[in-house]
């Protein structure tokens, strides 16, 4: 199922009822007398009123049953796709649903939920692979200072996948555009060394700020699904300097990076305008490689996600597409 900018419609049911009188009763004996007619009509009117009341009560109960649970925050993701509406092998580029995703197709080979995921491929000879490797989603309206954005996905690395991009492999990327439309760098999560526990597995950075933070070096599993989520508060002044800029990253719903030192915008007038998944193979010498991605969700502060982590930080977490 694909969800983009979903709205809600409220339905109101109105029930009307009529009444009758017994004004045509006669003394012929063939019809009841007026008193009997009045009593009969009154009973009929009472029954009609009772039926209307019952119907109204039933409708009210139905409305209550269909209404959102007030204890559960309403969540309308900016973008959500579990790829179930696409046929096996169908291209997922040119806005269906991704922008630049030339080699990306729907696949029934692996799936986290349902039966279909997105198969993302890069081929030997693709060079950096931009426009073919991975996917992109525009953020519209662009997210300026004070905005928040979350992105969560599931990823499956086959045993055959080669992490040979050098020095590191681009993974989750949210682009910062300057107010004049020029590039102001990416907020990046990279895969460093997936198999050597003596080196970091993951590293993150805001380009142009250029300060790395790395994880503990837990190797990446193959042939199984993992969940990754990134959160940004858009600001040119980080929390550590009195602003609000922050970067959080979760792996399998566990917070692994919580950066308060990093400006997520290079300037106060900049914005976040694009989400990129992979998109470019560092060193431009890729092998034939593919992986699978499922249940991709983007959310903004226009409708924040309903879940929280162990520390109370808002996140998409295990929210599923209805």
C-alpha positions in Angstrom: 0.0 0.0 0.0 1.2 3.5 -0.9 0.2 6.5 1.3 0.9 10.1 0.4 -0.8 13.0 2.1 -3.8 11.0 3.3 -6.8 13.0 4.5 -9.8 12.1 6.7 -13.5 12.4 5.8 -16.2 12.6 8.4 -19.6 11.2 7.6 -22.8 12.5 9.3 -26.0 10.5 9.1 -29.3 12.3 9.7 -32.5 10.3 10.2 -36.0 11.8 9.8 -39.4 10.4 10.8 -43.0 11.3 10.1 -46.3 11.2 12.1 -50.0 10.4 11.2 -53.4 11.3 12.8 -56.9 9.6 12.9 -59.1 12.5 11.7 -61.2 10.3 9.3 -63.0 8.0 11.9 -66.9 7.7 11.6 -69.8 6.4 13.6 -70.8 3.7 10.9 -69.4 0.9 13.0 -67.2 -0.2 10.0 -64.3 1.8 11.4 -63.1 2.2 15.0 -64.5 5.2 16.9 -62.4 8.3 17.2 -61.1 7.4 20.5 -59.8 4.0 19.3 -58.3 5.6 16.2 -56.5 8.2 18.4 -55.2 5.4 20.6 -54.1 3.3 17.7 -52.4 6.3 16.0 -50.7 7.3 19.3 -49.4 3.7 19.7 -48.2 3.8 16.1 -46.5 7.2 16.6 -44.8 5.9 19.7 -43.5 2.8 17.8 -42.2 5.1 15.1 -40.5 7.3 17.6 -39.0 4.3 19.3 -37.7 2.9 15.9 -36.2 6.3 15.1 -34.6 6.5 18.5 -33.2 3.0 18.2 -31.9 3.8 14.7 -30.2 6.9 15.9 -28.6 5.0 18.8 -27.4 2.4 16.4 -25.9 5.1 14.1 -24.3 6.8 17.1 -22.7 3.5 18.2 -21.4 2.9 14.7 -19.9 6.4 14.6 -18.2 5.8 17.9 -16.8 2.5 16.7 -15.4 4.0 13.6 -13.9 7.1 15.3 -10.2 7.2 16.0 -9.2 6.2 19.5 -8.5 9.4 21.3 -5.7 7.7 23.3 -3.8 7.0 20.1 -2.2 10.1 18.3 -3.4 10.4 14.7 -0.5 9.9 12.3 -0.5 10.9 8.6 3.0 10.1 7.2 4.3 12.3 4.5 5.3 9.3 2.4 4.7 5.6 3.1 5.1 2.6 0.8 5.2 -1.1 1.4 5.4 -1.9 -2.3 2.4 -4.2 -2.2 0.6 -2.4 -5.0 3.3 -3.1 -7.6 3.8 -6.2 -9.7 6.9 -8.3 -9.5 9.7 -6.7 -11.7 7.8 -3.3 -12.1 10.0 -0.2 -12.3 9.8 2.1 -9.3 11.3 5.2 -10.8 9.9 8.4 -12.5 7.5 9.1 -9.6 6.2 5.6 -9.2 6.9 6.1 -6.3 10.6 7.3 -6.4 12.4 10.0 -8.3 15.8 8.8 -9.4 15.8 5.0 -9.2 16.6 3.6 -12.6 17.5 0.1 -11.5 15.0 -0.2 -8.7 12.1 -2.6 -9.1 9.4 -4.3 -7.1 10.4 -7.8 -6.1 8.6 -10.8 -4.5 12.0 -12.5 -3.7 12.2 -11.0 -0.2 9.7 -9.0 1.9 9.6 -7.7 5.5 5.8 -7.4 5.4 3.4 -8.7 2.8 4.9 -10.3 -0.2 6.7 -7.4 -2.1 9.7 -5.2 -1.4 11.9 -2.8 -3.5 14.9 -4.5 -5.1 17.8 -1.9 -5.4 20.6 -2.7 -7.7 23.9 -1.3 -8.9 25.8 -2.9 -11.7 29.5 -3.2 -12.7 30.1 -0.4 -15.2 27.5 2.0 -13.6 30.3 4.2 -12.2 28.8 6.2 -9.3 25.4 4.9 -10.3 23.6 8.2 -9.6 20.1 8.0 -11.0 20.2 4.2 -11.1 21.3 3.0 -7.6 18.9 3.5 -4.7 16.0 5.9 -4.6 15.0 9.5 -3.9 12.0 11.3 -2.4 11.4 15.0 -2.7 10.4 16.9 0.5 7.7 19.4 -0.4 7.2 21.9 1.0 10.9 22.2 1.7 11.7 21.9 5.5 13.1 25.1 6.8 14.5 26.1 10.2 12.4 24.7 13.0 11.1 21.7 11.0 11.5 18.1 11.9 11.8 15.0 9.7 11.9 11.2 10.3 12.7 8.4 7.9 12.4 4.7 8.6 13.0 1.6 6.5 13.7 -2.1 6.6 16.7 -3.4 4.7 17.9 -6.9 3.7 21.5 -7.5 2.8 21.9 -10.8 0.8 25.0 -12.9 1.7 26.4 -12.0 -1.7 26.3 -8.2 -1.1 29.7 -6.6 -1.3 30.4 -3.4 0.7 33.3 -2.3 -1.4 32.5 1.4 -1.8 35.5 3.4 -0.7 36.2 4.8 1.8 32.6 4.2 2.9 29.2 3.4 1.5 26.5 6.1 1.4 23.2 4.9 3.0 20.6 7.3 4.5 21.0 10.9 3.2 18.9 14.1 3.7 20.0 17.0 1.6 20.5 20.5 2.8 19.8 23.2 0.2 21.0 26.8 0.6 18.5 29.6 0.3 19.8 30.4 -3.2 19.2 26.8 -4.3 22.8 25.6 -4.1 24.1 22.6 -2.3 24.9 22.9 1.4 25.8 19.3 2.1 24.1 16.2 3.3 23.1 14.8 6.7 24.6 11.3 6.1 24.6 7.9 7.6 27.4 5.8 6.0 28.2 2.1 6.3 31.9 1.8 7.1 33.2 -1.8 7.7 30.3 -4.2 8.0 32.3 -7.3 9.0 35.3 -6.3 11.0 34.4 -5.7 14.7 37.7 -3.9 15.3 36.4 -1.0 13.1 33.2 1.0 13.1 30.2 -0.4 11.3 28.4 2.9 10.9 29.3 6.6 10.9 27.4 9.8 10.5 28.2 13.4 9.6 26.7 16.7 8.4 28.8 17.7 5.4 30.4 21.1 5.7 30.4 20.6 9.5 32.6 17.6 8.8 32.8 16.0 12.3 32.3 12.3 12.3 30.7 10.1 15.0 31.0 6.3 14.8 29.4 3.3 16.4 30.8 0.3 18.2 31.6 -2.0 15.3 28.9 -4.6 15.6 29.0 -6.5 12.3 26.0 -6.2 9.9 23.9 -9.4 9.6 23.2 -10.9 6.2 20.1 -12.6 4.9 17.9 -11.0 7.5 15.9 -7.8 7.9 17.1 -4.8 9.9 15.4 -1.5 10.7 17.0 1.9 10.4 15.6 5.3 11.3 17.0 8.8 11.1 15.6 12.0 12.7 16.7 15.6 12.1 15.7 18.9 13.7 16.4 21.5 11.1 18.5 24.3 12.5 21.8 26.0 11.8 22.6 26.2 15.6 23.1 22.8 17.4 21.7 22.1 20.8 25.2 22.3 22.3 25.4 25.9 21.3 21.9 27.0 22.4 20.0 26.0 19.3 17.8 23.0 18.4 19.7 21.2 15.7 19.9 17.5 16.4 20.5 14.2 14.6 19.3 10.9 15.9 19.7 7.4 14.4 18.2 4.1 15.5 19.1 0.6 14.5 16.4 -2.0 15.3 14.6 0.6 17.4 17.7 1.1 19.6 19.2 4.7 19.6 22.8 4.5 18.4 23.5 8.1 17.6 22.1 11.2 19.4 24.1 14.1 18.1 23.6 17.5 19.7 26.8 19.0 18.3 25.8 19.1 14.6 24.1 21.9 12.7 21.6 20.1 10.3 21.4 23.3 8.2 24.5 25.2 7.1 22.6 28.6 7.2 19.5 29.9 8.9 17.8 30.4 5.5 18.5 26.9 4.2 16.2 23.9 4.0 16.0 20.2 3.8 14.7 19.3 0.3 15.4 15.7 -0.6 15.8 12.2 0.9 18.3 10.0 -0.8 18.7 6.3 -0.2 22.2 5.2 -1.4 22.2 7.0 -4.9 26.0 7.2 -5.3 28.7 4.5 -5.1 31.9 6.0 -3.6 35.0 5.2 -5.7 32.8 4.6 -8.8 33.8 1.0 -9.2 30.8 -1.0 -8.0 30.4 -4.8 -8.4 27.1 -6.3 -9.4 25.2 -5.8 -6.2 21.6 -5.7 -5.0 19.7 -5.5 -1.7 16.0 -5.2 -0.6 14.2 -2.4 1.1 10.7 -2.5 2.6 8.2 -0.4 4.5 9.7 3.0 3.8 8.1 5.8 5.8 8.9 9.6 5.9 7.2 11.8 8.5 7.5 15.5 9.3 6.4 17.7 12.3 3.2 18.4 10.3 2.1 15.0 11.6 4.7 13.6 14.0 5.0 9.8 14.4 3.1 8.2 17.4 5.8 6.1 18.9 8.7 6.8 21.4 11.9 5.0 22.2 13.1 3.9 25.7 14.2 7.5 26.5 10.9 9.0 25.3 12.2 10.3 22.0 9.5 10.5 19.3 10.1 8.0 16.5 8.3 6.0 13.8 9.5 2.7 15.3 7.4 -0.3 14.4 4.4 1.7 13.1 2.9 -0.3 10.2 1.1 0.9 7.1 -2.6 0.1 7.5 
